[in-house]
Amino acid sequence: MVSLLERIDHSQGEQEIGEGKRLIRVGDDRGVSLSERLAYRLHRLAWRTPFHAFRLRGRFPLKLLAVPKDPIAGDKAAGEALLAGQMTFGGKSVPIAKLDFADPTLAPDLSDHLQSFAWLRDLAAAATRERGAKLAQSMVRRWLDSYADQVCERAWRADLWGRRILFWAAYAPYILSSNDLVYRSAVLNTLARGARHLEKGADKAPAGLPRITAWIGVIVSALVVQGGSARLGAGERGLARALAGAMHEDGGLVSRSPVEQLELVELMSQLRAAYYAGRRDVPEAIVEALEGSVSALLSATLGDEALSSWQGGNMTSRRRVSAALEGSAIDTRALRQSRGWGYQRLAARKSVAIFDAAPPPPGRALSGGCASTLAFEFSDGADRIVVNCGGVGRDRTTLPPDLLQGLRTSAAHSTLILDDRNSTAIHEDGSLGKGVSQVELSRNDNAGAVTVEASHDGYVRRLGLVHQRQLSLSADGAELTGEDRLLPQGRRRRRDPIPFAVRFHLAPAVEVTTTADGQGALLRIKGGGVWQFRCRGGRLGTEDSLWIDGEARPHSSLQLVVSGETPPDGMAISWMFKRAK
């Protein structure tokens, strides 16, 4: 299996992005409509009716037709914690004895992890079937006692059932090795009822990853649950619809979330394993979707082989990214010249920069999207230098709501901010408002050096200025130069100067010493190299910042800030990071 770095360095001919290529936000940016919310609410209410209970009836399966092998390696440390009586998730640890599937006070992220049974993967990484079965079966019994006959949102949500089918099927030896025939029958019958529930409601799941997950559950149930083969065709057609609505042609999700992209790769790899177990040919469309999703995921990794932090996500962990890529068994290159996915990758030798050159995701595609257009992250080998503040991913109860809202702002990203405003408005209810609607992009790869130029219209309506940013990475990776230009456009022009701030959030391991002339700084990376920073067009200063790690924990850090005022007709600010010899 080739390493992650070998995947990234592997190059083939790619279609060039032409000058002035426009990426326009697609769909209704206001998010899910009131009528759609009402329809989903009515759908959930119908679950409680005798009619829905009747729809879940059917033949009792006597066995599983196949047991897919989970291709994704689990976290052995988390599995050992389970054996010791602790469930760890998102930096938190909870005693298993106190876990109650029906406890309404459980944090939503922990509840979803518990309900999905994804933790079975970690348990299997740490224990043989003989050692892990007792715990696994005890937890399944507790779930059956709480929810086997109670169809409700907390446990029967479509995406949760999709994941549960994947993990119950893959780890059947752990949960079905009991000699208790009543228990075994209850598990198999509940699996069948869950599959019928999904088949009737997968298209009602929220668009994007939840709907994809639901239809994957339908397909896997058809492949491995006795009596379910008739739903295979419907499942494949449903998944095709869900993928078409959730993925760009370049393989990236419409949500533009690297954390969700990682989950997509994991899910699609598990789906392929179910086809293998069922001795069925994997449809070409599924193979292509998996290949595209892996390529897009690779494009969002930095030199430490973990994720770049975008759209409310964080780096997760190198182990998880590596496990997903190895489990995918896809040998492909990183997507460098994305259109819909929107992350431009600049790589030379050890240096990697990830540049957000697209509008924020539509509201219906991602709750909690960020005003990050034209921000970038930069690494030197395994050392992160310039970062975004990041986010907590699904662990939304980890940090205070006000801080979570602040992490979504333009100021929490390494980009230029005008008049202390977001490039795309963030409303109090969390939805995105007006701002960036289109991005113009051009890219040039020449003899190993890379230059990307992009501009957005997020400040045109309010301030009459376009923000244009150019990034250039030298062929030896030792120099990253940039220029931020403010260009007049539109009818609305302010006559007074407009304050600006170009922010470069630094990783916690970076120590800063500013130069006496106020135009430069020396950046020392703990245990790593030294970089010089120079700027022109504003005053350089340092401010406090923070960075969210892969377990959703905040760390104190610093940021370089080039500030000043621009006249109404615009100006240019140039800057450079250069590796010290």
CORVENQUI-V515511 format. One line per field, one symbol per residue. psi: psi as a letter, one per 40 degrees, with the letter a starting at -180 (. if undefined). burial: b if it has 24 or more other ideal C-beta (glycine too) atoms within 12 Angstrom, else e. A space follows every 50 residues. Layout:
psi->???
burial->???
//
This chain:
psi->hiiddddddhiihihihihfhhhhhhaheeahiddddddddddddddeid dddddeiaihieiidihihhehhihddddddddeehhhhfeihhhddehh deheehhdddddddddfdeddddddeiidddeddddddddddddddedeg hidddeidddddddddddddfdddeeeiehdddddddddddddddddddd edeeihiadddddddddddddddehheeddedddddddddddddeeiide eiiddfhddddddddddddddddddddefihhidddddddddddddddee iaeeeiiihifeiaebidddddddddddfhgiihhdgicddehhhhhhbe hhhhhhfiiiiidedhhfiigeheiiihihbehhchiidaaebegeedii ddddddeeideeigahhhffiidhihideeiiaibhdihhhiihhhfdih hhhiiifdedddefhhhhhhhhhideeehhiihhihhhiidhhhdiihii hhhghiidehihhiideeeiihhhhheaahiihiiheihhiiiiaihhae ffhihiaiihhhiaihideiaihiihhhhi.
burial->eeebbebbeeeeeeeebeeebbbebbbebebbeeeeeeebeebbeebeee eeeeebebeebeebbbbbbbbbbbbeebbebbbeeebbbbbbebebeebe beeeebbebbbbbbbbbbbbbbbbbbbeeeebbebbbbbbbbbbebbbee bebbbbbbbbbbbbbbbbbbbbbbbbebeeeebbebbbbbbbbbbbbbbb bbbbbbbbbbbbbbbbbbbbbbbbbbbbeebbebbbebbbebbebbbbeb bbbbbbbbbbbbbbbbbbbbbbbbbbbbebebeeebebbbbbbbbbbbbb bbbbbbbbbbbbbbbbbbbbbbbbbbbbbbebbbbbbbbbbbbbbbbbbb bbbbbbbbbbbbbbbbbbbbbbbbbbbbbbbbbbbbbbbbbbbbbbebbe eeebbbbbbbbbbbbbbbbebbbbbbeeeebbbbbbbbbbbbbbbeeebb bbbbbbbbbbbbbbbbbbbbbbbbeebbbbbbbbbbbbbeeeebeeebbb bbbbbbbbbbebebeeeebbbbbbbeebbbbbbbbbbbebbbeebbbbbb bbebbebbbbbbbbebebebbbbebbbbbee
//
